[in-house]
């Protein structure tokens, strides 16, 4: 029996879907509530809690319904995050079966087609062996699979439309993320909530993963991948998730100035409108009462009089929320106080008689500026 066939038999014995159920324990962005986008504990502090909860979740890997729905009454017996009881024997089996040495790489096995035949297997949750190796945080095994497989297999989406790249980002595995990027895995495939891997990285403020997704190819990477000098990683920063949010909207909701700066440097449209009400990042920053983000966006030439679908400008929102500080900043950057929204109201109309928490008339700022 060939080495590939022996390995295939070992894999099937170790991963019998009738005996064990695997799942990634992933939750995605839940709502447009700004509170859900505020800074969370760094992954290092969340890791143990995530692992402890992994086997307790019901109904799949989360989502807008928090994991309920068609699997509502189904108890999950997750994949035991970080467990070496499965991944270490599997990694050893792979390496032994493929006879991987410095002198004899695994290319002959890949060329035989057995890599695709065996590693393209997926379980009842739609997870391939690469999905599972990422879930188990077996980096060496994940990198081996990535080196063996064509990008079409690397882009397989599970039942929640998550690619291995989605999982690598969510579980904060930047080395695996970069390996997938260099192998040509799509950065634009969307999960069941419409999130690309970059959406997830921005939401969780995983700056390392964001960097690996956006970083241009180095000279060493160009040489290793055979790409021409000047080649760039293609990523459409205008893609919206099913909530109508681009990555720049999400970075704004997270109040993350470093992420905002990085996305703008990579070409994100600072005046992009979200899909539900037409808010630009500046509108969202005003709603969050965040003068730092407002000032950053304006200093990067955000359009101060951008209109939502109902005609409201950021100044309308600031006055309506009685935020004199942000109203002042907007006026300093030239906001027009006489633009009318769909209800035929100007910011000046809304400011007349309106006072902030210190009983200081908001319209004073309009007169001053």
Secondary structure, 3 states (H helix, E strand, C coil): CCHHHHHHHHHHHHCCCCCCCCCCCCCCCCCCCHHHHCCCCCHHHHHHHHHHHHCCCECCCCCCCCCCCCCCCCECCCCCCCCHHHHHHHHHHHHHHHCCCCCCCCHHHHHCCHHHHHHCCECCCCCEHHHHHHHCCCHHHHHHHHHHCCHHHHCCCCCCCCCHHHHHHHCCCHHHHHHHHHCCCCCCCCCCCCCCHHHHHHHCCCHHHHHHHHCCCCHHHHHHHCCCCCCCCCCCCCCCCCCCCCHHHHHHHCCCHHHHHHHHHCCCCCCCCCCCCCCCHHHHHHHCCCHHHHHHHHHCCCCCCCCCCCCCCHHHHHHHCCCHHHHHHHHHCCCCCCCECCCCCEHHHHHCCCECCCCCECHHHHHHC
